[in-house]
Amino acid sequence: MFPRVSRRAAPRAALSIVATVALASGPLAAPVAAAATDTAPARVYDPWLWQATIGQRPAGPASVVFYTSNTRYFESTGVLVGRDGAYRLIPLQVGEDHGLLSPDGRHYVRPHRGVLVDLTTGEEHRTHRPGIRALAWSPDGRALLGTRDNDDAVITYGPDNQQLNDPAKPDDLLVVDPYDGVERVLPAGTFASHAAGAWSPDGSLVVVAGPTDPAAERQRLTVTDAARGGVRWQRDLDERHLLAGRGAWSPDGARITLLAFDGCAGTACTIEEVAARSWRLEFLDAATGRPLGTTVPVDGGTTELVGWRNGEAMLHRLSREATFQERHASLVALTAGGREQLLVTGPPGVSGIDVPADLLADAVFTGPAPRPSPWAAPLWLYPVVALPALLLAVLLVHALRRRRQRRASPG
């Protein structure tokens, strides 16, 4: 038996359902409070399973991008948090590495695919050749330092069983215009591969690190001119020293930062031995490569130095739980005295957090931390959800009309 509803009220109820769904798909579905442009959320959350992608509903420049498998794709997926707190998904292909945000947070580079994503429109453009892995954006956001893998995928042999090709060819270090695809090889010596790179603050120099032999675990560090190439100086590192990452060059241009550790080194180390390493920051004179002797202890979960703020190193960190699903990423600021401040943290399962360089330098990481809106779904989902409600409303009106007709019948 249907509840007693007037004939006039039923159509109004149906219209109310349609209006609610329609409004939810529009501007009212945005988070209630919008974060200011000079603030960044101190915490991020897992998105809803039905969260829209950036292609379905663009959310503008990013304040944070993080990566998690806790989405409807059940594998590593990028999640954008817009400047107004809106959450959108950045689907990744199977095996696709994490991308890089431009300094202003308006573009996202997909590594190896040659694709530049405009986060303000959601459009993807093939702007440069596939196969290039971006290491770092230039400070002005106009160029990418990248590396191209030249290794042969298959070893071929001649009739006398002689090897005809080199499966471990040296990789190319490149400077790429991410908008029009123009690229040039940057002479920086011979590397089997490039593990990390960073620009000087004025964009005139780059530092790159990587092994010179495919079988070697030690890396070589080289500083070269970003416009013409040519080695300024180079230094061979031992197996317990690494270039700290894309933010390794200090803001004053005087130092280059290394990540150094004590403990087990090499690929034979167990997970427990790797977790037991004690880490620190060390510094080289950017003009000569000479060690400066200053060290700053850091937590063992630190994976990369991503930038600087007021002389503080901004570090990306992974917690050290036993399983990947339990670990979570965070962004911390480290002072010269070793004091840490937690800036951005995420839930378990988050494997990376990226903040645009402009916000890293100027943002206040105490802004609102809005949760993802359940209404920010793909637009096609709203008719699907609304259809059962509309059918129910039609059945209700029809039932009420028949009931009224039966009452008015003489029989």
N, C-alpha and C positions, 0 to 999 in steps of 0.2 A: 504494500500500500504506500503510495506516494504521500509526502507530507502535504498539509493544506497550504497551498500557495495560490495567491490570486492570479487571474489570467494576465493582468497587467504587470504584476511583479515578475513573472517568469521570463518574459522577453528582456526585462531590465537586468535580471540576474545573468542571462546569457551574454548580454552586451558587456556587463561588468567583467565577466571572465575573459572575454576577448580583449577588452581594454587593458586588463591587468597584464596579460601576456604581451600585448603590443608595447606597453610602456616599459616592460622589463627588458625588451630588446633595444630600447632607445637610450637616450642620455641618462634617464633616471636609474639605469642599471649600474652606473659608475659608482665607485666608492663614495661614501658620504663626504669625507674630508679629503681635500686634495693637498698633497704635500707641496711645499714651496720648492722652487727650482734649486735653492741652495741647501737643501736637506736631502738626506738619503735614509731609507728605513734601517733601523737597527736590527730587524729580524725579518726573515722571509719564511713563507709557509708552503706546504705542498698545495699544488693547484687542485681544483675539482677535476674529476675524470672527464667531464664534458666541457672543460675550459676551451674557449676559442683559440685558434692559432693566430699569429700575426697576419697571415694572409687573409683570414676570414674577417677579422675585425682589428685593424691596426690600432696600436695604443700609443704611438708617438715615440720620442726618444726614450732610451732606457736610463733608469737610475741604477738598476742591478740586473744582471743576467746570471742565473745559476742553473745547475744541471742535476737532474734527478731521474730515477727510473719509476718513481711513484706517480705515473700518469697513465692514461688509457693506452699508451703505446708499450708499456711494461718493459722499456729499455731506456737507455740514457736519452733524455730529452731536454732541450734548452727551455728555460722559463724566463720570460721577460717581465720585469716589474717596471711599469712606466713611471713618469714623473708625477702622475696623479694617483699612483698606487694601483693601477689596473694590471691584472695578470693576463699574460698571453703565452701560448706555447710556441716553441721553435722546434718543429719535428726534425730529427736527425736520421740520416740513413744508417743502416747497420754498419758498425765499425767506424762511423764518422767521428773525427776528433772534435774537441771543443773549438769553437771559433774565437775571433777577437773582435771586441767592440772598438769602434773609432773613438778618438778622444772626446768628441762631443756627444757620444751615445746615439747618434742618428743612423749609423750603419754597422753592419755585422758581416764579417768575412767568413765564408764557409771554407775551411781548409781543404786542399787537394781538388776542390770542385771548380775553382775559378769563378765562384758566384759571390756577388755582393748583394746583401739584402738591405733595402731601404726600410728602416723600422717605422718611418712616419707614414708610409703607404702600404707596407707589407709586400711590395713587389720585389722579385728576385731577378737579377740581371747577370748574365754571363759576361763579365767584364775583362777577364784575363784567362790565360791558358790553364786548363786543369793540370794537376800534379804539383802545384806549388803550395807549400805549407808556410803560412805567415808566421813570422817570429815576433814582430813588433811593428806597431804603427809609428810613423815619424811624429815628432811633437806637434807639428802643424796639421796633422791629419791628411796630408796630401800624398803620402807614399807609404809603402809597406816594405819592410825588410823580410825577405822570404828565402826559402831554400827549395831547390828542385832535386828530386831523387833521380839520379841517372843510372841506377843499377839495372842490369839486364834481369828480366824476370826468369829467363830460362837459359841455362848454359848449353851452348851448341858445340859439337865436335866435328872434326874433319874425318876423311876416310882412314887416316892413320891414327885415329883416336886422339888427335891433338885438339886442345881447347881453342876454339875460334874467337871467343869473346871474353870480356872481363865482367863477371857478374857483380863486382864491387867497384864500379867506376866512381871517381870523385864527384861529389855533388856540387852544383852551382849555387853560389850566393848571389841573390838578386835584389835589385831595387825595382819595385813594381808600382806603377800608377794604378791604383785600384779602380779608378773611374773610367779610364779609356784603354787600359790593358797594356800600355807601353812598358816594356821591361828592358833592363840592361844587366849584364853580368857584372858583378862587383869584384875585381881582383883582390883576393885576401889570402892568397896562399892555397895550398892543396889540403882539402878536408875530405875524409871518407863520408862524413855527414856533419850536419850542423845541429847541435843540441839546443842552443839558446843564443839569443842576440839582443842587443839593446842600442838605442840611439843616445848620443850626447844631447844635453838639454837644448843646444842651439841647432841640432840636426846636421852638423857638419861632419861628424865622425860616427862610426859604429864600432861596437865591440862584438865579436862572435866567438863562440867556443864549440869545440867538437873534437872527436877522435880523428887522427890522421891515418889510422890503420883500422880497418873494420874489426879486427880481432882485439884491438887495444881497449882497455877500460879507462886509460888516462886521456885527458883532453888537452888541447892546445888553445890558448887564448890569444886573439889577434885584434889589434886596433887598426882600422883602415879609414881612409878618406871616403866619405859617403858619396862624393861627386865623381872622383876620378879613380878611386881604388888605390892600391899600393899600400904595403904594410908599413905602418908607423913604428910599431914594435910588436913583439910576440913573446909569449911566455908559456912554457910547458908546465901544466899542473900535475900534481900527483893524484892518485886515485881517490883521495879524500877531500878534494877541492873541486867545486863546480862554480860556473858563472851563476850569480844569484837569480837571473831571470831578466825579463824585459825592462824592469825598473832598476837594473843594477847600477846605472850611471847616476851619481849623486846630482842633486839640483844645481849645485855650484860648478859642476863640471870637473871637479878636482879629484874625485875618487871613483873607482870601480869596485863594486861589492862582490865578494865571493861567499858562497855557502861552504863551510868546512865542518867536518864531523870527526869524532873519535869513535872507534868501535870497528866492527866487522866491515870490510870493504870487498867489493866484487860481487859477481852474479851468483856465487855459491852460498851467500849468506841466507840464513833462514828468516822467516817472517819475524820471529822473536828477536833475532839478532839485529835486524834492521830497526825494529821498534826500540831497541835498547841504545841506539846511537845517541850521543850527545852532540848538539849542533851549536854553531856560533857563526856570526858574521865577521869576515875579515875584509880588509880594504887594501887596494893597490893604488899607487899614484897613477892617475890617468895619463899623465904626460910621459912617464918612463916605464911603468909596470912594476916599479919597486914596491915591495911590501911596506906598509906604513906602521905595522906593529899594533894597531888598535884592534881589539876584538870585543864583540858584544854577544853574550850568550842568548840563545833562542831556544824555544821549545822544540822537541824532537819531531813534532808533526809538521814543521814548516816545509813547504814545497817550492815556494817562489816569492821573490820580492817583486811586487807589481807596481810600486810607485812610492812617492814621498809626499809628506804633508808637514810643513813647518819644521823640517829637519828630522821628522820621525819616519822610519822605514815602515811601509805598509806591506804586510806579509800575508800570503795566502797559506792557510793551515788546514790540515786534515787531522781529526782526532784519531786516537790509536786503539780503538776497539778491535776485537778479534776478527769480526767479519765486516765486509764492505757495507752490508745493509745497516749495520749499527753505527758506522762512522758518519761524521757530518763535517762539512767545511765551514770555515769562518774566516773573517778578515780582521786582522789585529794591527794596531799601531805600536811600534817599538821605539822607545827613546834610546839615546846614547848610553844611558845608565842601565839599560836592560829592563826598564819598567814597561809593562804591556797594558794596552787598553783594547778591550773587545769592541769592535765597530759594527760588524754585521755577522750574524750567525744564522744557520738554517737547521732544519729538522734532520733526523737520521736518514741516510741515503743520499744526501746532497754531496756531490763529488767535486764541485767547483763553484766559486763565486767570483764574478767579474764586475767591476765598477768602472765607468768611463773615467779617463784620466782627468778631465776637467773637474769632475765631482770629487775624485780622490784628493785633489789639491785644495779644494775650497769648501767642500760640503761639511755640514754638521751632521754627524751620524747619530742624532738623537731625535730625528723627525718621526712623524707617525709611522707605525708599522701596520698598515691595513691588511686585513686578510683578503684572499681572493674572493671576488664577488661570485656567488652561485648563479647570478643572472647573466654573466658575461660568457654566454654560450654561442656556438655558431648560429647564425640567423635561421638556417634551415630547421634547427631543432625546435623553434617556437611553434610553427604550425603543427609539427608532429605531436608536441605536448598538448597543444590547444585542441586538436581534433577530437580526442575522447571527451573533453569537457563540452565542446560544441554539440557533439552527438547526444550526450546526456541531456543537455538543455533542450534540444529539439524533441527528444523523447518525452521529457517532462511537459513541455507545452502541448504536445500531441495528446498525452494522457489526460491532462487537465481539460482539454477541449472535448474529448470524447465523454469524459465524466459529466461535463456540463450539458452535453447533448442528450445523454441518457436521462438526466434529471428533467430536462425540458420535454422529453417525449411523453405523449399521452399514456402510453402503455405503462 
